[in-house]
């Protein structure tokens, strides 16, 4: 089963939090702790990320099956929040096993194929000579030429374990993520629908959820609402955690 972090002992249906590409459960620690006052919270490391198993595949049906196993171990039903790649995994879960999903909030991603790749970040991480790394700041310096954006470097280096047995290592299966990138950027053909409570929450300055995606959203998720947090990008939960928590709380309360 996936590695999980659990928060709080509030009663009721748990909230399952699913991170995006190159992320981990730990990235969502602050939001998990805030939400745990109202719901039991389960944050996962997806396969090939964090402390979960490294596998040769990374398809969305595989990821959805992993999430179903976690939910089954925690009562069989959950509110599900997924960001980016995690949002796609959550959507596939809801479409294929809707009885497990009490409600669904998808953060800044649509059920479509994107004509972009994140393989450049894999190139950058693989280009770091880990033999010269003793702390995350060493990796940050090594990434500077290929990843000039400081927040992005800070995000990537959170997946570096500088004190791993045998020497520093990335807590990411970079080989599988590179090989499966077309699947990660895509979305599988699914004929079902999810008709439970659903919200697409996008970053107002992001181009991941566009008017052109509305038709496919309506086809698969006919009850979905679309809302935005103004003036933030794709990592809306990190750029505006307060408004993000407010909108998530209001959705769950409703």
Secondary structure, 3 states (H helix, E strand, C coil): CCCEEEECCCCCCEEEEECCCCCCHHHHHHHHHHHCCCCCEEEECCCCECCCCCCCCCCHHHHHHHHHHHHHHCCCCEEEEEECHHHHHHHHHHHHCHHHEEEEEEECCCCCCCCCCCHHHHHHHHCCCHHHCCCHHHHHHHHCCCCCCHHHHHHHHCCEECCCCCCCEECECHHHHHHCHHHHHCCCCCCCCCCCEEEEEEECCCCCCCHHHHHHHHHHCCCCEEEEECCCCCCHHHHCHHHHHHHHHHHHHC
